[in-house]
């Protein structure tokens, strides 16, 4: 699995990049949000969070500027029935992650249905199935209310996306935050995974 990619951009388009990593050019599909965040140009150094999808007929690499984008992409394709990478990329291209989370929390399928390529029924299914996933919206609400720090919320969401229960993810992350309140999300995720796997 390719989880991260660092190299120089040799081709840049709004929906894909070709990244040269020591002589190998990787074609990476990206959402518009990543393109806007990076404002990529040829020769620019880039560090992407990635997800590799392996199928019988193709290996597709998806890249994201932030952990938050990748986590939302994974949550959509793994936790919402009938949602594949194309629709998940459309969601990320169609609205900011924070606005999407807000729509799910408030049950606003109408806003989500305005994303190009999504119909009302698909948007309603996204809201219903993500709201039903224990802990996801709780974590988003806690982050919005400021009761958990942004790195702690990101770490919880990443662990939930990996299949851990919210209660276990929160307990592991809180123990680490109590020990070091300034720890970045990546460090919290690694530490929590060690706790949860021991």
Backbone as JSON Lines, residues from 0, in Angstrom:
{"i":0,"aa":"X","n":[0.85,-1.19,0.0],"ca":[0.0,0.0,0.0],"c":[0.89,1.24,0.0]}
{"i":1,"aa":"X","n":[0.57,2.19,-0.84],"ca":[1.3,3.46,-0.87],"c":[0.5,4.44,-0.01]}
{"i":2,"aa":"X","n":[1.07,4.88,1.11],"ca":[0.36,5.74,2.04],"c":[0.76,7.2,1.93]}
{"i":3,"aa":"X","n":[1.95,7.44,1.38],"ca":[2.43,8.81,1.26],"c":[3.37,8.9,0.08]}
{"i":4,"aa":"X","n":[3.39,10.06,-0.57],"ca":[4.2,10.23,-1.77],"c":[4.85,11.6,-1.72]}
{"i":5,"aa":"X","n":[6.19,11.62,-1.84],"ca":[6.92,12.89,-1.84],"c":[7.8,12.95,-3.08]}
{"i":6,"aa":"X","n":[7.7,14.03,-3.8],"ca":[8.54,14.18,-4.99],"c":[8.23,15.48,-5.71]}
{"i":7,"aa":"X","n":[8.71,15.57,-6.96],"ca":[8.52,16.78,-7.76],"c":[7.4,16.58,-8.76]}
{"i":8,"aa":"X","n":[6.58,17.6,-8.91],"ca":[5.49,17.56,-9.88],"c":[6.07,17.73,-11.28]}
{"i":9,"aa":"X","n":[5.72,16.79,-12.19],"ca":[6.16,16.94,-13.58],"c":[4.98,17.25,-14.51]}
{"i":10,"aa":"X","n":[3.77,16.99,-14.04],"ca":[2.55,17.4,-14.76],"c":[1.5,17.76,-13.72]}
{"i":11,"aa":"X","n":[0.75,18.85,-13.98],"ca":[-0.27,19.28,-13.03],"c":[-1.56,19.64,-13.76]}
{"i":12,"aa":"X","n":[-2.63,18.98,-13.38],"ca":[-3.96,19.26,-13.9],"c":[-4.9,19.35,-12.7]}
{"i":13,"aa":"X","n":[-6.07,20.0,-12.85],"ca":[-6.96,20.15,-11.68],"c":[-7.4,18.84,-11.03]}
{"i":14,"aa":"X","n":[-7.43,17.73,-11.78],"ca":[-7.89,16.48,-11.19],"c":[-6.81,15.4,-11.08]}
{"i":15,"aa":"X","n":[-5.59,15.73,-11.49],"ca":[-4.52,14.74,-11.36],"c":[-3.14,15.4,-11.44]}
{"i":16,"aa":"X","n":[-2.18,14.72,-10.84],"ca":[-0.78,15.14,-10.88],"c":[0.06,13.96,-11.31]}
{"i":17,"aa":"X","n":[1.19,14.25,-11.93],"ca":[2.21,13.22,-12.12],"c":[3.38,13.66,-11.25]}
{"i":18,"aa":"X","n":[3.75,12.82,-10.29],"ca":[4.79,13.15,-9.32],"c":[6.0,12.25,-9.57]}
{"i":19,"aa":"X","n":[7.15,12.88,-9.77],"ca":[8.4,12.15,-10.0],"c":[9.04,11.84,-8.65]}
{"i":20,"aa":"X","n":[9.13,10.55,-8.34],"ca":[9.78,10.1,-7.1],"c":[11.01,9.29,-7.5]}
{"i":21,"aa":"X","n":[12.14,9.94,-7.52],"ca":[13.42,9.31,-7.88],"c":[13.34,8.56,-9.2]}
{"i":22,"aa":"X","n":[12.81,9.25,-10.21],"ca":[12.8,8.69,-11.56],"c":[11.55,7.92,-11.95]}
{"i":23,"aa":"X","n":[10.65,7.69,-10.99],"ca":[9.39,7.01,-11.3],"c":[8.27,8.03,-11.23]}
{"i":24,"aa":"X","n":[7.48,8.14,-12.31],"ca":[6.38,9.1,-12.35],"c":[5.08,8.44,-11.92]}
{"i":25,"aa":"X","n":[4.52,8.88,-10.8],"ca":[3.26,8.34,-10.29],"c":[2.11,9.24,-10.72]}
{"i":26,"aa":"X","n":[1.1,8.65,-11.35],"ca":[-0.12,9.37,-11.69],"c":[-1.02,9.33,-10.47]}
{"i":27,"aa":"X","n":[-1.35,10.51,-9.93],"ca":[-2.13,10.61,-8.71],"c":[-3.41,11.4,-8.99]}
{"i":28,"aa":"X","n":[-4.56,10.77,-8.74],"ca":[-5.84,11.45,-8.86],"c":[-6.04,12.31,-7.63]}
{"i":29,"aa":"X","n":[-6.41,13.59,-7.83],"ca":[-6.6,14.49,-6.69],"c":[-7.94,15.21,-6.8]}
{"i":30,"aa":"X","n":[-8.52,15.58,-5.65],"ca":[-9.73,16.41,-5.7],"c":[-9.35,17.87,-5.93]}
{"i":31,"aa":"X","n":[-10.31,18.67,-6.35],"ca":[-10.09,20.1,-6.58],"c":[-9.59,20.77,-5.3]}
{"i":32,"aa":"X","n":[-10.06,20.32,-4.14],"ca":[-9.63,20.92,-2.86],"c":[-8.12,20.79,-2.68]}
{"i":33,"aa":"X","n":[-7.55,19.66,-3.08],"ca":[-6.1,19.47,-2.98],"c":[-5.38,20.36,-3.99]}
{"i":34,"aa":"X","n":[-5.92,20.44,-5.21],"ca":[-5.32,21.3,-6.24],"c":[-5.3,22.75,-5.74]}
{"i":35,"aa":"X","n":[-6.42,23.21,-5.18],"ca":[-6.5,24.59,-4.68],"c":[-5.54,24.81,-3.51]}
{"i":36,"aa":"X","n":[-5.43,23.82,-2.63],"ca":[-4.55,23.93,-1.46],"c":[-3.09,24.0,-1.88]}
{"i":37,"aa":"X","n":[-2.7,23.17,-2.84],"ca":[-1.3,23.11,-3.27],"c":[-0.92,24.19,-4.26]}
{"i":38,"aa":"X","n":[-1.89,24.59,-5.12],"ca":[-1.6,25.48,-6.24],"c":[-0.36,24.97,-6.98]}
{"i":39,"aa":"X","n":[-0.41,23.74,-7.5],"ca":[0.78,23.07,-8.02],"c":[1.29,23.65,-9.34]}
{"i":40,"aa":"X","n":[2.59,23.53,-9.51],"ca":[3.23,23.91,-10.77],"c":[4.37,22.92,-11.03]}
{"i":41,"aa":"X","n":[4.78,22.81,-12.29],"ca":[5.84,21.87,-12.64],"c":[7.12,22.2,-11.89]}
{"i":42,"aa":"X","n":[7.76,21.17,-11.36],"ca":[9.01,21.33,-10.63],"c":[8.83,21.55,-9.13]}
{"i":43,"aa":"X","n":[7.61,21.77,-8.71],"ca":[7.32,22.02,-7.29],"c":[7.42,20.72,-6.49]}
{"i":44,"aa":"X","n":[8.03,20.81,-5.3],"ca":[8.08,19.66,-4.39],"c":[6.71,19.5,-3.73]}
{"i":45,"aa":"X","n":[6.25,18.26,-3.61],"ca":[4.94,18.0,-3.03],"c":[5.01,16.79,-2.11]}
{"i":46,"aa":"X","n":[4.19,16.83,-1.06],"ca":[4.09,15.71,-0.11],"c":[2.61,15.39,0.04]}
{"i":47,"aa":"X","n":[2.18,14.25,-0.5],"ca":[0.77,13.89,-0.53],"c":[0.47,12.7,0.37]}
{"i":48,"aa":"X","n":[-0.69,12.72,1.03],"ca":[-1.22,11.54,1.71],"c":[-1.98,10.78,0.63]}
{"i":49,"aa":"X","n":[-1.82,9.48,0.57],"ca":[-2.39,8.75,-0.56],"c":[-3.18,7.52,-0.13]}
{"i":50,"aa":"X","n":[-3.98,7.05,-1.08],"ca":[-4.7,5.79,-0.91],"c":[-4.6,5.06,-2.25]}
{"i":51,"aa":"X","n":[-4.13,3.83,-2.22],"ca":[-4.01,3.02,-3.43],"c":[-5.18,2.06,-3.5]}
{"i":52,"aa":"X","n":[-5.93,2.13,-4.59],"ca":[-7.05,1.2,-4.8],"c":[-6.63,0.19,-5.86]}
{"i":53,"aa":"X","n":[-6.66,-1.07,-5.5],"ca":[-6.25,-2.14,-6.42],"c":[-7.49,-2.86,-6.92]}
{"i":54,"aa":"X","n":[-7.63,-2.9,-8.23],"ca":[-8.72,-3.64,-8.87],"c":[-8.1,-4.61,-9.87]}
{"i":55,"aa":"X","n":[-8.94,-5.49,-10.4],"ca":[-8.44,-6.46,-11.38],"c":[-7.86,-5.78,-12.61]}
{"i":56,"aa":"X","n":[-8.48,-4.69,-13.03],"ca":[-8.08,-4.03,-14.27],"c":[-7.22,-2.8,-14.09]}
{"i":57,"aa":"X","n":[-7.06,-2.31,-12.86],"ca":[-6.28,-1.08,-12.67],"c":[-5.85,-0.9,-11.22]}
{"i":58,"aa":"X","n":[-4.76,-0.16,-11.06],"ca":[-4.31,0.3,-9.76],"c":[-4.44,1.82,-9.79]}
{"i":59,"aa":"X","n":[-5.33,2.38,-8.96],"ca":[-5.56,3.82,-8.95],"c":[-5.02,4.42,-7.66]}
{"i":60,"aa":"X","n":[-4.22,5.48,-7.81],"ca":[-3.63,6.15,-6.66],"c":[-4.35,7.49,-6.48]}
{"i":61,"aa":"X","n":[-4.85,7.73,-5.26],"ca":[-5.55,8.97,-4.93],"c":[-4.7,9.75,-3.94]}
{"i":62,"aa":"X","n":[-4.55,11.04,-4.19],"ca":[-3.7,11.87,-3.34],"c":[-4.44,13.04,-2.73]}
{"i":63,"aa":"X","n":[-3.98,13.43,-1.52],"ca":[-4.65,14.48,-0.76],"c":[-3.62,15.36,-0.08]}
{"i":64,"aa":"X","n":[-3.93,16.65,0.02],"ca":[-3.01,17.6,0.64],"c":[-2.99,17.45,2.16]}
{"i":65,"aa":"X","n":[-4.11,16.98,2.74],"ca":[-4.21,16.89,4.2],"c":[-4.74,15.53,4.65]}
{"i":66,"aa":"X","n":[-4.44,15.2,5.9],"ca":[-4.97,13.97,6.51],"c":[-6.5,14.02,6.56]}
{"i":67,"aa":"X","n":[-7.04,15.21,6.82],"ca":[-8.48,15.4,6.93],"c":[-9.19,14.99,5.63]}
{"i":68,"aa":"X","n":[-8.61,15.4,4.48],"ca":[-9.2,15.03,3.19],"c":[-9.14,13.52,2.98]}
{"i":69,"aa":"X","n":[-7.98,12.93,3.28],"ca":[-7.85,11.48,3.08],"c":[-8.79,10.71,4.0]}
{"i":70,"aa":"X","n":[-8.92,11.15,5.25],"ca":[-9.81,10.47,6.19],"c":[-11.26,10.52,5.73]}
{"i":71,"aa":"X","n":[-11.68,11.68,5.22],"ca":[-13.05,11.8,4.72],"c":[-13.26,10.9,3.5]}
{"i":72,"aa":"X","n":[-12.28,10.87,2.6],"ca":[-12.34,10.01,1.41],"c":[-12.51,8.55,1.84]}
{"i":73,"aa":"X","n":[-11.68,8.1,2.78],"ca":[-11.74,6.71,3.26],"c":[-13.07,6.42,3.96]}
{"i":74,"aa":"X","n":[-13.54,7.38,4.75],"ca":[-14.81,7.18,5.44],"c":[-15.95,7.0,4.43]}
{"i":75,"aa":"X","n":[-15.94,7.8,3.38],"ca":[-16.99,7.7,2.37],"c":[-16.96,6.36,1.64]}
{"i":76,"aa":"X","n":[-15.77,5.94,1.18],"ca":[-15.71,4.71,0.38],"c":[-15.85,3.45,1.22]}
{"i":77,"aa":"X","n":[-15.48,3.51,2.5],"ca":[-15.51,2.31,3.34],"c":[-16.78,2.19,4.19]}
{"i":78,"aa":"X","n":[-17.45,3.31,4.46],"ca":[-18.56,3.27,5.41],"c":[-19.91,3.63,4.83]}
{"i":79,"aa":"X","n":[-19.95,4.08,3.57],"ca":[-21.24,4.42,2.96],"c":[-21.47,3.49,1.78]}
{"i":80,"aa":"X","n":[-22.54,2.71,1.84],"ca":[-22.81,1.76,0.77],"c":[-23.06,2.47,-0.56]}
{"i":81,"aa":"X","n":[-22.5,1.9,-1.61],"ca":[-22.7,2.45,-2.95],"c":[-21.83,3.64,-3.29]}
{"i":82,"aa":"X","n":[-20.93,4.03,-2.39],"ca":[-20.04,5.17,-2.66],"c":[-18.66,4.63,-3.02]}
{"i":83,"aa":"X","n":[-18.21,4.98,-4.21],"ca":[-16.89,4.59,-4.66],"c":[-15.97,5.8,-4.71]}
{"i":84,"aa":"X","n":[-14.74,5.61,-5.16],"ca":[-13.79,6.71,-5.22],"c":[-14.25,7.9,-6.06]}
{"i":85,"aa":"X","n":[-14.96,7.66,-7.16],"ca":[-15.38,8.77,-8.03],"c":[-16.33,9.72,-7.28]}
{"i":86,"aa":"X","n":[-17.29,9.16,-6.56],"ca":[-18.23,10.01,-5.81],"c":[-17.52,10.67,-4.63]}
{"i":87,"aa":"X","n":[-16.65,9.94,-3.95],"ca":[-15.9,10.52,-2.83],"c":[-15.04,11.69,-3.3]}
{"i":88,"aa":"X","n":[-14.42,11.55,-4.46],"ca":[-13.61,12.65,-5.02],"c":[-14.51,13.83,-5.4]}
{"i":89,"aa":"X","n":[-15.7,13.54,-5.91],"ca":[-16.65,14.6,-6.26],"c":[-17.07,15.39,-5.01]}
{"i":90,"aa":"X","n":[-17.29,14.68,-3.91],"ca":[-17.65,15.34,-2.65],"c":[-16.52,16.26,-2.21]}
{"i":91,"aa":"X","n":[-15.29,15.76,-2.22],"ca":[-14.15,16.58,-1.81],"c":[-13.93,17.76,-2.75]}
{"i":92,"aa":"X","n":[-14.22,17.57,-4.03],"ca":[-14.07,18.65,-4.99],"c":[-15.21,19.66,-4.89]}
{"i":93,"aa":"X","n":[-16.36,19.21,-4.4],"ca":[-17.55,20.05,-4.4],"c":[-17.77,20.92,-3.19]}
{"i":94,"aa":"X","n":[-17.15,20.58,-2.06],"ca":[-17.33,21.4,-0.86],"c":[-16.18,21.17,0.11]}
{"i":95,"aa":"X","n":[-15.84,22.2,0.92],"ca":[-14.78,22.04,1.91],"c":[-15.15,20.96,2.94]}
{"i":96,"aa":"X","n":[-14.14,20.32,3.48],"ca":[-14.35,19.24,4.45],"c":[-15.17,19.73,5.65]}
{"i":97,"aa":"X","n":[-14.84,20.91,6.17],"ca":[-15.55,21.43,7.34],"c":[-17.04,21.63,7.04]}
{"i":98,"aa":"X","n":[-17.35,22.11,5.83],"ca":[-18.75,22.32,5.47],"c":[-19.48,20.99,5.32]}
{"i":99,"aa":"X","n":[-18.8,20.0,4.74],"ca":[-19.4,18.67,4.6],"c":[-19.74,18.1,5.97]}
{"i":100,"aa":"X","n":[-18.79,18.19,6.9],"ca":[-19.01,17.68,8.25],"c":[-20.21,18.38,8.9]}
{"i":101,"aa":"X","n":[-20.28,19.69,8.72],"ca":[-21.38,20.46,9.28],"c":[-22.72,20.0,8.7]}
{"i":102,"aa":"X","n":[-22.74,19.72,7.4],"ca":[-23.98,19.24,6.75],"c":[-24.4,17.88,7.3]}
{"i":103,"aa":"X","n":[-23.44,16.98,7.54],"ca":[-23.75,15.66,8.09],"c":[-24.29,15.8,9.5]}
{"i":104,"aa":"X","n":[-23.64,16.64,10.32],"ca":[-24.08,16.83,11.7],"c":[-25.5,17.37,11.75]}
{"i":105,"aa":"X","n":[-25.8,18.35,10.87],"ca":[-27.13,18.97,10.89],"c":[-28.15,18.21,10.06]}
{"i":106,"aa":"X","n":[-27.71,17.15,9.34],"ca":[-28.63,16.36,8.52],"c":[-29.06,17.07,7.25]}
{"i":107,"aa":"X","n":[-28.22,17.99,6.76],"ca":[-28.55,18.8,5.59],"c":[-28.13,18.1,4.29]}
{"i":108,"aa":"X","n":[-28.96,17.15,3.85],"ca":[-28.67,16.42,2.61],"c":[-28.83,17.31,1.38]}
{"i":109,"aa":"X","n":[-29.62,18.36,1.5],"ca":[-29.86,19.26,0.36],"c":[-28.56,19.92,-0.08]}
{"i":110,"aa":"X","n":[-27.77,20.4,0.89],"ca":[-26.48,21.03,0.55],"c":[-25.54,20.03,-0.11]}
{"i":111,"aa":"X","n":[-25.49,18.81,0.44],"ca":[-24.61,17.79,-0.12],"c":[-25.06,17.4,-1.52]}
{"i":112,"aa":"X","n":[-26.37,17.39,-1.77],"ca":[-26.89,16.99,-3.08],"c":[-26.53,17.99,-4.18]}
{"i":113,"aa":"X","n":[-26.06,19.18,-3.79],"ca":[-25.65,20.19,-4.78],"c":[-24.29,19.9,-5.38]}
{"i":114,"aa":"X","n":[-23.58,18.95,-4.8],"ca":[-22.28,18.54,-5.36],"c":[-22.53,17.87,-6.7]}
{"i":115,"aa":"X","n":[-21.76,18.29,-7.7],"ca":[-21.94,17.74,-9.05],"c":[-21.74,16.22,-9.04]}
{"i":116,"aa":"X","n":[-22.71,15.51,-9.61],"ca":[-22.63,14.05,-9.68],"c":[-23.37,13.33,-8.57]}
{"i":117,"aa":"X","n":[-23.88,14.1,-7.59],"ca":[-24.64,13.49,-6.5],"c":[-26.12,13.82,-6.67]}
{"i":118,"aa":"X","n":[-26.95,12.85,-6.45],"ca":[-28.39,13.09,-6.44],"c":[-28.87,13.21,-5.01]}
{"i":119,"aa":"X","n":[-30.14,13.53,-4.87],"ca":[-30.71,13.71,-3.54],"c":[-30.67,12.41,-2.74]}
{"i":120,"aa":"X","n":[-30.99,11.29,-3.39],"ca":[-31.01,10.0,-2.67],"c":[-29.61,9.62,-2.17]}
{"i":121,"aa":"X","n":[-28.6,9.85,-3.0],"ca":[-27.23,9.54,-2.59],"c":[-26.81,10.42,-1.42]}
{"i":122,"aa":"X","n":[-27.15,11.7,-1.49],"ca":[-26.82,12.62,-0.41],"c":[-27.51,12.2,0.89]}
{"i":123,"aa":"X","n":[-28.78,11.79,0.79],"ca":[-29.5,11.34,1.97],"c":[-28.88,10.07,2.56]}
{"i":124,"aa":"X","n":[-28.42,9.18,1.68],"ca":[-27.77,7.95,2.14],"c":[-26.46,8.28,2.86]}
{"i":125,"aa":"X","n":[-25.7,9.23,2.32],"ca":[-24.44,9.64,2.95],"c":[-24.72,10.15,4.36]}
{"i":126,"aa":"X","n":[-25.69,11.06,4.49],"ca":[-26.01,11.63,5.81],"c":[-26.48,10.53,6.76]}
{"i":127,"aa":"X","n":[-27.39,9.71,6.3],"ca":[-27.95,8.65,7.14],"c":[-26.87,7.68,7.61]}
{"i":128,"aa":"X","n":[-26.04,7.21,6.69],"ca":[-25.06,6.19,7.06],"c":[-23.9,6.75,7.87]}
{"i":129,"aa":"X","n":[-23.52,8.01,7.64],"ca":[-22.45,8.58,8.46],"c":[-22.98,8.97,9.83]}
{"i":130,"aa":"X","n":[-24.23,9.4,9.9],"ca":[-24.81,9.73,11.21],"c":[-24.96,8.47,12.05]}
{"i":131,"aa":"X","n":[-25.2,7.36,11.39],"ca":[-25.39,6.1,12.1],"c":[-24.07,5.48,12.58]}
{"i":132,"aa":"X","n":[-22.96,5.96,12.04],"ca":[-21.68,5.43,12.47],"c":[-21.33,6.03,13.82]}
{"i":133,"aa":"X","n":[-21.33,5.19,14.84],"ca":[-21.12,5.66,16.2],"c":[-19.8,6.42,16.31]}
{"i":134,"aa":"X","n":[-19.89,7.61,16.85],"ca":[-18.69,8.36,17.17],"c":[-18.26,9.37,16.14]}
{"i":135,"aa":"X","n":[-18.54,9.17,14.88],"ca":[-18.03,10.09,13.86],"c":[-18.6,11.48,14.07]}
{"i":136,"aa":"X","n":[-19.92,11.6,14.1],"ca":[-20.51,12.93,14.27],"c":[-20.26,13.46,15.68]}
{"i":137,"aa":"X","n":[-20.19,12.57,16.68],"ca":[-19.86,13.02,18.03],"c":[-18.5,13.71,18.05]}
{"i":138,"aa":"X","n":[-17.53,13.1,17.39],"ca":[-16.19,13.67,17.34],"c":[-16.21,15.01,16.6]}
{"i":139,"aa":"X","n":[-16.95,15.06,15.48],"ca":[-17.06,16.33,14.74],"c":[-17.69,17.41,15.6]}
{"i":140,"aa":"X","n":[-18.76,17.04,16.33],"ca":[-19.43,18.03,17.19],"c":[-18.51,18.49,18.31]}
{"i":141,"aa":"X","n":[-17.77,17.57,18.91],"ca":[-16.84,17.94,19.98],"c":[-15.75,18.87,19.46]}
{"i":142,"aa":"X","n":[-15.26,18.6,18.25],"ca":[-14.23,19.46,17.65],"c":[-14.8,20.84,17.37]}
{"i":143,"aa":"X","n":[-16.03,20.89,16.84],"ca":[-16.68,22.17,16.53],"c":[-16.93,22.98,17.81]}
{"i":144,"aa":"X","n":[-17.28,22.28,18.89],"ca":[-17.55,22.96,20.16],"c":[-16.27,23.31,20.92]}
{"i":145,"aa":"X","n":[-15.14,22.77,20.47],"ca":[-13.86,23.07,21.11],"c":[-13.59,22.23,22.35]}
{"i":146,"aa":"X","n":[-14.38,21.16,22.58],"ca":[-14.14,20.31,23.75],"c":[-12.99,19.34,23.54]}
{"i":147,"aa":"X","n":[-12.58,19.12,22.28],"ca":[-11.36,18.37,21.99],"c":[-10.53,19.2,21.02]}
{"i":148,"aa":"X","n":[-9.21,19.08,21.11],"ca":[-8.34,19.84,20.21],"c":[-8.45,19.3,18.79]}
{"i":149,"aa":"X","n":[-8.06,20.11,17.82],"ca":[-8.12,19.68,16.41],"c":[-7.25,18.43,16.18]}
{"i":150,"aa":"X","n":[-5.99,18.38,16.7],"ca":[-5.2,17.16,16.49],"c":[-5.85,15.92,17.13]}
{"i":151,"aa":"X","n":[-6.45,16.09,18.31],"ca":[-7.1,14.95,18.98],"c":[-8.31,14.48,18.18]}
{"i":152,"aa":"X","n":[-9.09,15.44,17.66],"ca":[-10.26,15.08,16.84],"c":[-9.81,14.38,15.56]}
{"i":153,"aa":"X","n":[-8.75,14.9,14.91],"ca":[-8.24,14.26,13.69],"c":[-7.77,12.84,13.97]}
{"i":154,"aa":"X","n":[-7.1,12.66,15.11],"ca":[-6.6,11.33,15.47],"c":[-7.77,10.38,15.72]}
{"i":155,"aa":"X","n":[-8.8,10.86,16.43],"ca":[-9.99,10.02,16.68],"c":[-10.65,9.6,15.37]}
{"i":156,"aa":"X","n":[-10.83,10.57,14.48],"ca":[-11.47,10.27,13.19],"c":[-10.66,9.28,12.37]}
{"i":157,"aa":"X","n":[-9.34,9.43,12.41],"ca":[-8.48,8.5,11.67],"c":[-8.63,7.08,12.22]}
{"i":158,"aa":"X","n":[-8.69,6.96,13.54],"ca":[-8.85,5.63,14.16],"c":[-10.23,5.05,13.86]}
{"i":159,"aa":"X","n":[-11.26,5.91,13.87],"ca":[-12.61,5.44,13.52],"c":[-12.63,4.96,12.07]}
{"i":160,"aa":"X","n":[-11.96,5.71,11.19],"ca":[-11.88,5.33,9.77],"c":[-11.18,3.98,9.6]}
{"i":161,"aa":"X","n":[-10.27,3.66,10.53],"ca":[-9.57,2.37,10.48],"c":[-10.4,1.24,11.08]}
{"i":162,"aa":"X","n":[-11.59,1.57,11.62],"ca":[-12.49,0.53,12.12],"c":[-12.57,0.41,13.63]}
{"i":163,"aa":"X","n":[-11.85,1.26,14.37],"ca":[-11.92,1.2,15.82],"c":[-13.19,1.89,16.31]}
{"i":164,"aa":"X","n":[-13.72,1.43,17.44],"ca":[-14.89,2.05,18.04],"c":[-14.49,3.42,18.58]}
{"i":165,"aa":"X","n":[-15.44,4.36,18.5],"ca":[-15.16,5.72,18.94],"c":[-14.75,5.78,20.41]}
{"i":166,"aa":"X","n":[-15.4,4.98,21.23],"ca":[-15.11,4.98,22.66],"c":[-13.66,4.55,22.92]}
{"i":167,"aa":"X","n":[-13.19,3.52,22.18],"ca":[-11.82,3.05,22.35],"c":[-10.82,4.05,21.78]}
{"i":168,"aa":"X","n":[-11.17,4.63,20.62],"ca":[-10.29,5.62,19.99],"c":[-10.13,6.83,20.91]}
{"i":169,"aa":"X","n":[-11.25,7.31,21.45],"ca":[-11.19,8.49,22.32],"c":[-10.37,8.22,23.58]}
{"i":170,"aa":"X","n":[-10.57,7.04,24.18],"ca":[-9.83,6.7,25.4],"c":[-8.32,6.68,25.15]}
{"i":171,"aa":"X","n":[-7.91,6.06,24.04],"ca":[-6.48,5.97,23.7],"c":[-5.91,7.36,23.41]}
{"i":172,"aa":"X","n":[-6.64,8.17,22.65],"ca":[-6.15,9.51,22.29],"c":[-6.09,10.4,23.52]}
{"i":173,"aa":"X","n":[-7.13,10.34,24.37],"ca":[-7.16,11.2,25.57],"c":[-5.97,10.89,26.49]}
{"i":174,"aa":"X","n":[-5.62,9.62,26.62],"ca":[-4.48,9.25,27.47],"c":[-3.2,9.9,26.95]}
{"i":175,"aa":"X","n":[-3.06,9.94,25.63],"ca":[-1.86,10.54,25.03],"c":[-1.88,12.06,25.16]}
{"i":176,"aa":"X","n":[-3.07,12.67,24.99],"ca":[-3.19,14.13,25.11],"c":[-2.91,14.57,26.54]}
{"i":177,"aa":"X","n":[-3.34,13.75,27.52],"ca":[-3.05,14.07,28.93],"c":[-1.55,14.08,29.18]}
{"i":178,"aa":"X","n":[-0.82,13.22,28.49],"ca":[0.64,13.15,28.67],"c":[1.35,14.27,27.92]}
{"i":179,"aa":"X","n":[0.83,14.67,26.74],"ca":[1.45,15.73,25.93],"c":[0.35,16.45,25.15]}
{"i":180,"aa":"X","n":[-0.08,17.59,25.68],"ca":[-1.22,18.31,25.08],"c":[-0.88,18.97,23.74]}
{"i":181,"aa":"X","n":[0.4,19.04,23.4],"ca":[0.81,19.68,22.13],"c":[1.18,18.68,21.04]}
{"i":182,"aa":"X","n":[0.9,17.4,21.28],"ca":[1.27,16.37,20.3],"c":[0.48,16.56,19.0]}
{"i":183,"aa":"X","n":[1.16,16.45,17.84],"ca":[0.44,16.55,16.56],"c":[-0.4,15.3,16.3]}
{"i":184,"aa":"X","n":[-1.34,15.42,15.38],"ca":[-2.27,14.32,15.08],"c":[-1.54,13.03,14.71]}
{"i":185,"aa":"X","n":[-0.49,13.14,13.87],"ca":[0.24,11.95,13.42],"c":[0.83,11.18,14.6]}
{"i":186,"aa":"X","n":[1.38,11.93,15.57],"ca":[1.97,11.29,16.75],"c":[0.88,10.64,17.61]}
{"i":187,"aa":"X","n":[-0.26,11.31,17.72],"ca":[-1.38,10.75,18.49],"c":[-1.91,9.47,17.85]}
{"i":188,"aa":"X","n":[-1.99,9.46,16.52],"ca":[-2.47,8.27,15.81],"c":[-1.53,7.09,16.05]}
{"i":189,"aa":"X","n":[-0.22,7.34,15.87],"ca":[0.76,6.26,16.08],"c":[0.71,5.72,17.51]}
{"i":190,"aa":"X","n":[0.68,6.64,18.48],"ca":[0.65,6.23,19.88],"c":[-0.63,5.47,20.22]}
{"i":191,"aa":"X","n":[-1.77,5.96,19.69],"ca":[-3.05,5.31,19.97],"c":[-3.09,3.92,19.34]}
{"i":192,"aa":"X","n":[-2.56,3.77,18.14],"ca":[-2.52,2.46,17.5],"c":[-1.7,1.48,18.34]}
{"i":193,"aa":"X","n":[-0.58,1.95,18.89],"ca":[0.22,1.07,19.75],"c":[-0.59,0.64,20.98]}
{"i":194,"aa":"X","n":[-1.31,1.59,21.57],"ca":[-2.14,1.26,22.75],"c":[-3.26,0.28,22.39]}
{"i":195,"aa":"X","n":[-3.92,0.53,21.28],"ca":[-5.07,-0.29,20.89],"c":[-4.67,-1.69,20.44]}
{"i":196,"aa":"X","n":[-3.44,-1.84,19.95],"ca":[-2.99,-3.15,19.47],"c":[-2.28,-3.95,20.53]}
{"i":197,"aa":"X","n":[-2.01,-3.34,21.68],"ca":[-1.28,-4.07,22.74],"c":[-2.21,-4.88,23.61]}
